[in-house]
Amino acid sequence: MTLDLRIFTEPQQGATYDDQLAVARATEQLGFSAFFRSDHYLAMGVDGLPGPTDAWTTLAGLARDTSTVRLGTLVSSATFRHPGVLAIQVAQVDQMSGGRVEFGLGTGWYQAEHSAYGIPFPDKRFGILEEQLAVITGLWGTPAGETFSFSGEHYQLTDSPALPKPTQTKIPVLVGGGGARRTPALAAKYGDEYNQAFPKIDTVGPRIKVIEKALSDAGRGPESMVQSVALVAAVGQDEAELAKRAAAIGREPAELRKHGIAGTVAEVADRLKTLEAAGIQRVYLQILDLADLDHLDLIAREVRTQLG
């Protein structure tokens, strides 16, 4: 299996719908398998003009404005939407895209954005995440003509018609997080993919072993879970181009080389091969400069061709 490369964006840092559409279309045309975006309502460290765009509203537009590329969130925040509403939204976007949606969900972590937009931010959120995954997958998985009910600490649903249904028989569910026990168990119960977000490179392999142990405990084989990682990307034909791309996102080349997928074409190909050797099957390349479509072209044309 060739390493699967995907494009991952952070539109809250300052991007219109049209900016995101340009990247999504380039992603599709260049043969990357998916366009993913974060789900945030407040920029971090920049002014974020012209302001945030809602993840699922954006993906609904992209569902109609693209044709083949898969679409998803890395990751939606369980604090933002009631699970019954979110299940409807995601299923509808899946229908609008012809079955191209993937669904990432996490606890949420950025308290400032909750304060800024009046969204409750409970201290303990893992139970909310657990129940949302149970509700959403339960609604989608309820056979047509039957109803779904749920009684939990945070959510209660009574005789839901569990509609609409996604186009896909099963929308792939992505789970991430660094917990030692509860997160791996949650991933093994609901996940089709486990994502490590911005890890230290030498921790990637050991973390996969933890997830595989949780899968085994749940009666699943390791092949039933896609192992993925998200890391910032900055690639240059030479040092000058790398320095220019690093400066454009306010980072230093040395730091990017250490923590991300960064450097010359040969260096980046080697880093990706190292991740693949550790057990990673899919890489989300965090692209922070959405105006630099030449960056995507370079990765597709010169990096990806070295990956077998």
N, C-alpha and C positions, 0 to 999 in steps of 0.2 A: 504494500500500500504506500503510495507516494504521500508525503506530508501535505496536508490540506492547509492552504493559506487563505486567510480571510481578512477583510478590512474592517477595522473597528474605529469609530469616530467618537469625539466628545463635543457635540454641537453646543452644549451650554457655554462653551468657551467663546462663542461668537460665530454663529452660522445661521443663515436663512434657510428656508426650505429649498430654495434653488441651489444654494451652495451644496447642500446634502445630496440633492438630486444629481448634480454634476459628478460628485464622487461615486454615488451609487451606479450611475450609468458607466463611468469609467471602470468601476469594479467589475461590472457585468461584461463589458466589451473586452477587457483584458484577461478574462477567464478566471478571476478569483471566484471562489465558490459562494461567498456570502458578504453582504454588507450589514454590519451590526452597528448599533449606536448605544451610547449610555442613556440612562434615564435620570436626568438631573434638572432642577429648576433654578439653580444658582451657579454662576461662574465661580471659578477658584483662581484667585491671584490675578485676574484680569477683569476689565469692565464687562465683557461678555456681550457687547452690543452686536446686533440690535435687540438681544434678549433671548430667553429660552424658547425652545420649541418642544411641544409635548411628544414623547417618544412614540406612542401608539397612533396619534394623529398623523405624525410624520410618516410612519410605516404604512398607514393606510394610503397616503398619497403615493408613496413609492411602490406600493402594490400595484397601482394602476399605471405608473409611469416607467416601470421596468418590466422585463419579460421573463427572465430565467434565473436571475441571481436570488439566492435565499436571503431572508430578512429576519432580523431579530434584535433582542435587547441583551446587553451585557452590563448590568442586569437591571430589570425593573425593581423598584422598591416596593416591598409589601406594605409600607406605610401609606402609599399614595392612593390606592384604589381598593374598594371593596372587592373581595374575590369573585362574587357573582357578576359584578359589572366587568371586571377584568376578563373573566372567562368569555363573556359576550364579545368584548372588544377584540380579543385575540382571535377568537373563532371567526369573527367577521373579516378581520384583516387576512386571515388564512383563505377565506372564500374569495376575497377581492384579488388575492395574488395567485389564485389557482393552486393553492397548497404549497406555498413556499416559506411559511413562517416557522421560526424556532423561538422558544420561549425561555428566557433566563429570568430567574426571580431570586432576590436576596432580601436581607432584613432591612436594608437602608442604613446609612451611617452618618450622613451629613446633616447635623442638627440645624445648622444655619439656614439651609434652604427650607426646612420645615417652619422655622420661626418666621422667615421672610414671607411665606405664603399662607400662614395660618394652618399648617398641617400638623396634627398631633404627632408627637415623637416620644412614645413610651420608652422608659429605661430598658425594659425587657421586651425584646421583639422576636426572639427565636420561636416562641410559641405561636405568634402571629404568622410567621413564615410557614411553620409546620401545618397549621390549619388552612392557610391559603392554598398550599400545594394539594392538600387533601380535598378541598372544596373544588378547586379548578379542575384537577384531573378527574375527580368524581363526576362533575357536571359533563365534561367532554366524553367520559367513558360510559355514561348511562345509556343503555339501548334506547333507540327511538321508540316512542310510545310509552316508556316507563318514566317514573319521576325519581327525583333525588332529594333526600333530606339529610340534614347534618346538624348535630348538636354538639357544640364545643364550648370552650371557655370564652372565645372571642367572637364566634360566628354561629348563627343558627339559621338554617334554611329549611323550609317546610314545603314538601310536595312541589319542588321546582320541576317544570317541564324539561329542564336541562337543555334548552335550546338557545342559540342556534348550534348546530354541529359544525366543527371544522371540516374543510375539504379533505385533509389528510386523515387517514384512519387513526393516526396518533401523532400529535404535534410533539416533536422532540423537546424534552424538558432539560434545561441546563441548570445545574446547581454548583455553587462554589462556596468558598469560605475556608477558614483556617482552623476551625475547631478540631480538637483531638478525638472526640467521641460522637457528639450529637450530629455534627455536620456530615461526617462520613456515613453514619447510619441513615440520615435523611437523604443523602445522595443515592445510597443503595436502594432505598424504598421507592423514590420517585424519579430519579434522574436517568436520562439517556446519555448525558455528558457531564463530566466533572471538570470545572475550569479552575486553574490556579491563576489568580490575578496578580501580576507583578511580583512574582516570587524571586528569591535569590536562586541563581541557576543551580547551585549545588544542592538545593533542597527539593528540586523537582522530582527526581527519582524516588527518594524516600517517601514523599507524599503520595505518590502513585501506589506504593506498597501499602500504605495505610488504607487507601480507598479500596484496593483489591482485597484486603482483609475484610473490610466491611461488606463488600460484595459477596465474598465467600460465606460470611456469617448469615447473609440474607438468602443464601441458596442460589446466587447468581455467579456466572463465570466472568472472568476479566474481560472477555471479548464483548460482553453485553454493555460496556460503558466506554464511550469515547473519552480519551484523556486529552485535555487541551490546556493551553497556557495563553495568557494575554501579556504582551510586552510592548513597550514603546519602540517604534521603528524609526531609524534615521540612516539612510544609505546614500553613499556618494560614489561617483566614479573615481574620485581622488580625494585627497585630504581637503582641498579647497572647497569642493562641493559638499563634503560632509560638514565642514565648519559652517558653511552658509545655511545648511538645513538645520543644524543644531541651534544656531543663532536665531533662526526664524521662530523656534519654539521655546526660546529662553533657556536653553540647556547647553552644557559643555560636552564636547566630543568624548573626553575621557570618561566622564560620568555615564554618558549614554552607552559607551562600549562596555562598561562594567555591569550595568543594570538592565540593558535592553538588547535589542537586535539592531546593532549599529556598527558602522564602520564602512570599509570598502566592500565591494561586491563579494570578494573572496572571503573576507572576515564574516560577513553576514551569512553566507552559505555554510561556513564552518559552524557558526553558532546554531543554526537551524539543524544541522546534522547532529550536533551534540544533544540537542533537545530530543530529536527523534530517537537517538540511541538510548536516552533515558526512559523512553516509553511514551513520549508525546506523539499524538497522531494529528493534531490540529493546532495551528497557531493563529491567534488573533493579533494582527499587526496594528498597534495603536498609531493612527495617523493624526497628528495634531495640527498640521498646516493643510487645511482643506483646499487651499487655492493652488497647491503644488501638485497638479496632476501628473507632471513629469516624474515625480517620485514613484507613483504607482507604476508608471510605464517601465521605469528602470528595474523595479523589483520583479515585475512580470517577465520582462525581456531577458534580464541577465542573471537574476538570483534564482528564480524558480526553475530555470532550465538546468541548473546544477544539482537539482534535488532528486535525480533518478527518474 
